[in-house]
Amino acid sequence: MVRTKAEAQKCCSPSEKLALPDVAWAEDMAKLTWALAHPARVRIVRLLLNRTSCVCGEIVEEMPLAQSTVSQHLKILKETGLVQGEIDGPRVCYCINEEAMAKLKQLIADL
């Protein structure tokens, strides 16, 4: 598609300048959105959002992935803080970290 010079200027010339976000905001946004940068992790988060808690084995049953792969994705979600895990005997119960999820929602809204 060929644009006229006026169309290109309108598209490329913002009517108001937006300030760059501060470094901490950008780092938080990158960290939390990176946690969701894989479809399996998105599905795990979606599953956990619909439950109060979930044992790893239950998550594995819902996913077309090996247990070790699901565990690796859960590890990444835990490291970023979106998911919490509590040891319950030989099992680990996972749930959404409500604070981190609220922060992610606010960061996206502020984008």
C-alpha positions as CSV (number, residue, x, y, z in Angstrom):
1,M,0.0,0.0,0.0
2,V,1.4,3.4,-1.0
3,R,0.8,6.2,1.4
4,T,0.7,9.9,0.5
5,K,3.1,12.2,2.2
6,A,0.3,13.7,4.3
7,E,-0.8,10.2,5.4
8,A,2.7,9.2,6.4
9,Q,3.2,12.4,8.4
10,K,-0.1,11.9,10.2
11,C,0.8,8.3,11.1
12,C,4.3,9.0,12.1
13,S,3.8,12.3,13.9
14,P,2.1,11.8,17.3
15,S,-0.2,14.6,18.3
16,E,1.2,14.5,21.8
17,K,4.5,13.3,23.1
18,L,4.4,10.3,25.5
19,A,7.1,10.1,28.1
20,L,9.2,7.0,28.2
21,P,8.3,4.9,31.3
22,D,10.8,4.7,34.1
23,V,13.2,1.8,34.2
24,A,11.5,0.0,37.1
25,W,8.1,0.1,35.3
26,A,9.7,-1.3,32.1
27,E,11.6,-4.0,34.0
28,D,8.4,-5.1,35.8
29,M,6.4,-5.1,32.6
30,A,9.1,-7.1,30.8
31,K,9.5,-9.6,33.6
32,L,5.8,-10.3,34.0
33,T,4.9,-10.4,30.3
34,W,7.9,-12.6,29.6
35,A,6.4,-15.1,32.0
36,L,3.4,-15.3,29.6
37,A,5.4,-15.4,26.4
38,H,4.8,-19.1,25.9
39,P,1.4,-20.6,25.1
40,A,1.9,-23.3,27.7
41,R,2.4,-20.8,30.5
42,V,-0.6,-18.8,29.3
43,R,-2.7,-22.0,29.5
44,I,-1.3,-22.8,33.0
45,V,-2.1,-19.3,34.2
46,R,-5.6,-19.5,32.7
47,L,-6.2,-22.9,34.4
48,L,-5.0,-21.5,37.8
49,L,-7.2,-18.4,37.4
50,N,-10.2,-20.7,37.3
51,R,-9.2,-22.6,40.5
52,T,-8.2,-21.7,44.0
53,S,-5.2,-24.1,43.9
54,C,-4.0,-27.0,41.7
55,V,-1.5,-29.8,42.3
56,C,1.1,-30.2,39.6
57,G,-0.3,-33.6,38.5
58,E,-3.7,-32.0,37.8
59,I,-2.0,-29.4,35.7
60,V,-0.1,-32.1,33.8
61,E,-3.4,-33.9,33.1
62,E,-4.8,-30.8,31.4
63,M,-1.7,-30.2,29.3
64,P,-0.4,-32.1,26.2
65,L,3.1,-31.9,27.7
66,A,5.4,-34.1,29.7
67,Q,5.4,-33.6,33.5
68,S,9.0,-32.3,33.4
69,T,8.0,-29.7,30.8
70,V,5.0,-28.5,32.8
71,S,7.3,-28.4,35.9
72,Q,9.8,-26.2,34.0
73,H,7.0,-23.8,33.0
74,L,5.7,-23.7,36.6
75,K,9.3,-22.9,37.7
76,I,9.4,-19.9,35.4
77,L,6.0,-18.7,36.5
78,K,7.1,-19.0,40.1
79,E,10.4,-17.2,39.5
80,T,8.5,-14.2,38.0
81,G,6.0,-14.2,40.9
82,L,2.8,-14.8,38.9
83,V,2.4,-18.2,40.5
84,Q,2.9,-19.4,44.1
85,G,3.6,-23.0,45.1
86,E,3.1,-24.5,48.6
87,I,4.5,-27.9,49.5
88,D,1.7,-30.2,50.7
89,G,3.5,-33.5,51.7
90,P,4.9,-35.0,48.6
91,R,2.9,-32.7,46.3
92,V,3.2,-29.0,45.4
93,C,0.0,-27.0,45.2
94,Y,0.1,-24.0,42.9
95,C,-2.1,-20.9,42.8
96,I,-2.1,-17.5,41.2
97,N,-0.3,-14.8,43.2
98,E,-3.1,-12.3,43.3
99,E,-0.8,-9.3,44.0
100,A,1.4,-10.1,41.0
101,M,-1.7,-10.6,38.8
102,A,-3.1,-7.2,39.9
103,K,0.3,-5.6,39.2
104,L,0.4,-7.1,35.7
105,K,-3.1,-5.9,35.0
106,Q,-2.2,-2.4,36.1
107,L,1.0,-2.4,34.1
108,I,-0.9,-3.4,31.0
109,A,-3.6,-0.8,31.6
110,D,-0.8,1.9,32.0
111,L,0.7,0.8,28.7
